[in-house]
Amino acid sequence: MAGMEQTAAVPEQPIAENGPVQELLALLKENNPAGYQEFSKLIESVSLMESRLAVAVGELISGNTSFVSGLGEERGTGGFGSTGE
């Protein structure tokens, strides 16, 4: 897409280090322990996705696309774009 910066897909600050997110976690921990547990698991999942995105972007920038063929294998589909047959 014309005019978009390549770094737009990668956040400058990980979500787990975001001030408002940390404040919400602290409030939930004090007032809603079940909500805290659920939200912290969500933040953990998003952090993992951020890490994977950073690796993928780095691979794309370096021109090494071998990770693409491994995406399907990770999910058991046989490769990116595979029909699973």
N, C-alpha and C positions, 0 to 999 in steps of 0.2 A: 504494500500500500504506500503510495507516494507520500512523502513528507513525514512518515512515522519514523521515529528514532528507534534503533535496534535495542536500546536499553529500556524501552518502555515496558517490555514484558517482564522484566526482572525488577522487583521492588527494591528500593534503596535500603529499606529497613525491614528486617524479618518481622513477621506479625507478632511473634512472641516477645519482641523487644519494644513493641509499640506502646507508648505511654497510656493511651486510653484503654487498650486491651488489658494491660497490667492493672489499671485501676478497676476495671470491671471484674477481673479475676479476684482482686482483693475484696471487693464488695460481695461477690458471690460466696467467697470462702467464709466470710463473716455471717452472712444472712441466709444463704441457701446452699448448704454443703452438697446436696445432690446436683444442683445446677452447676456448681463449681466443678464437680467431677466431670460432668458431661461437657461443659464448655472447655475445660482444660484438655480433654481428649480431642475435641475439635481443633483446638489450636495446635496440638501435637501433630495431627493429621495434615493440617495446612502447612506447618513447618516442614514436614517431610516432603510435601509436594513442592514447596519452594526450593528445597535442596535438589530435588530431581529436575526441576525446571532449570536451575542454574547450571547443572551438569549438561543438560540437553542443549541449552543455549551456547555454552562453552564449546561443546562438540560441533555444533553447527557453525559457529564462528571460525573454529579451527579447520573446518572442512572435513572432519572425520565423522562420517555418518554411519559408522558401524553399529552405533547404539540403536538405530532405527530397526534393524533386523532383529535385535534382541527384545524389542518391546513386546512383540507378539509372543515370543517364547516365554517371557515373564508371566504372561496371562494364560499361556497354553493355547494360543490361537495359531501358532505357526509362523508368525511374522506380521509386520505392519501391512495392512491392506489384504490380508489373507482371508479367503472365504471359509477357512476351517475345514476344507475337504481333504 
